């Protein structure tokens, strides 16, 4: 059972990201402030949910949240910042875009940088413990998946609509065969034999 609130503060935002471990595409972050009476029996860490359930949850979260925002850190910026900084930057941008600013922030994971003067707490596996982080994880994942399905049309040979840019065997084989695309992250080890691959 997920908890609704960590801090006891009404305007508590949960934030999470998707796509850190991918070889291509953006890191997508989301921030969500939920009302005190929020409930949905499907809500859980997005990794535990089927794609169908995430798609079902997304409009419900967007309709019932007090505020939500999603931000994209595209692959060029991921290469520039490094993936951890890209995640934190994405979370900051999502918080910045919220129509109501939070009084407390809870973050999935154990790394964060202060956002303005707002108190915060990092929570390992927070997306399986708190509703607002779980809701942020669902939004980040569904928006990112949608983007990967869109760019799949340009480069169908990498099958991003299925692997979403993660380093699956199939994805790595496609890189081996066709080389990297403009959407691949140049700072990532795309193949185990990377040294032989001219980027």
N, C-alpha and C positions, 0 to 999 in steps of 0.2 A: 504493500500500500504506500503510495507516495504522500509525502507531507506537502501541505500547501505553503507553509511559511517557515523560514529559518530564524529571522531576526525579531519577529513580533511587530515590525514596521509594516504599515499597510502598503505603501508604494515600494515594494521589493521587486526588483527586476532579476530574472534569471537569464543567463547568457551562455551560449554554446556555439560550436562551429562544426562544420562538416568539410571533409575533403583534405585534411592535413596529410594523410598518407598516400594521396593520389599522385600519379606521374604526370597527369595532364589536367587542365581546367583550373578553375578558381578555388580558393578557400572561401566558403560562404559562412557568415556568422549571423546570428539572430539574437535579439533581446526581447523579452516578453514580461509585461507586468500583468498579473492575473487578478481578478476581483476576489474578495474574500469568500464568496460562495461558489467559486468555480469547481465544477466536477465533470469528469467524463470517464466512464469505466474503461475505455481503451487506452487512456494516456499512460505511456511508459517511455523509457529510453528508446529513441527512434531505432536503434540497432536491434532492439528486441521485437520490433513491429514489422509486419509485412508491408510491402509497398502500398497495397490496397488500404490497409488500416491507416497508414500515414496520410494518404490522399483524403481519406474520410475525416481525419482529425484536423487537417490544415484549415479548411474553411470554418470549422467550429471554433478553433483557437482564434482565428482572425476576427471572427464575429463577436466572441465573448471576452477577449482580452481588453483590459483597460487601455493598454498601448502595446504595440509591437513594431519592430523594424527589422529589416534584413539588409545586409550589405555584402557586396562581392569584392574580394581582393583577387584580381585577375592574375594569371600565371606570371606575367612580367613583373608584377609587384611582389609576388611570392619569391621570385628569383632575387629580386633586389633586397628584400627585407630579411629573408630566411623564413622558414615556415612557422616557427613559433611566434616571431614578431608579427607575421602576417595575420595569424589567428587573433592575437591580442589587439592589433590595429582594427581588424574586422569587428571585434566585440565592441571596442570603443566607438567606432562609427555607428554601429547599430544603436548603442546607448544614446549617442548624440542625436540620432534621428527620432527617438521616441517622442511622441506628442506630449507625454507627461514625464518629467524627469524623475528618476528613482531617488528614494531616500536611503536605500541600501541595495547592494548588488551581491548576488550569489553566482559563482562561476563554476562551470564544470571543469575539473582538472585541478592542477596544483600550481599553475603559473598565471600570473596576471600582473599588470602595472596599474597603479592608482588611476582612477578616472575622476578628474576634478577633485572635489573634496569629499566625495561620497564614500562612506565606509563600505567595506566589502569582505567577503569570505570565499576562499576557494574551497571546493568540495570534490574530493576524488570520487568518481562514479556518481556525481551529483545528478546526472540525468536519470539515474535509477532511484533517486531519493526524493527529489523535489519537483513539484509540478511545473513551476515556471521554467526550470532548466530543461525538463523533458519537453515542454512545449517549444522552447527555443530550438532544441535539437530536431524536433519534427519539422519546424519551419526551415531551418538551415538545410536539412537533408532534402526536403521536397523541392525547394528552390534550386538547389545545386543539381539534383537529378534531372530536373526539367531543362536546365541549361545544357547538361551533358547530352540529353536526348536531342536537343536542338542542333548542337555541333556534330552529333553523330551523322546527321544528314550530309554534312560536308565531307566527312571522312568515315564512311561506313565500315571500311576494312578493319578498324580498331574495335568495333562493336561496343562503343561507349554507352549505347542505350542499355546494354546489359552490365558491363563491368564498371561503368561510371568513372573510368579513369584510374581505377585501382590497379595495382601491379599483379594482375592475374597472369597465369601462364599464357593464355590466349592474347592478352594485351602485349605482353613482352614479345611474343612470337611475331605479332604484327609490326612492332617497332623494328625487330630484327629484319623482317622482310621488306618493309616499306620505308624505314627510317622515321625520325621524329617529325611531327607536324608543328605548325606555328603555335599550337595550344599546349605542347609539351613543356614541362618545366626544365629549363636548361641546367638548373643547379642540382637537379635530382639525378641519382644514379638510375638511368632508365633500363640498363641491362647489366647483368653481372659482369659481362666482358666489356664494360663501358670504355675501357682504355683503347679498345680497337675501333670504337664507334666515333666517327667524325661528326661533331655537332656544328 
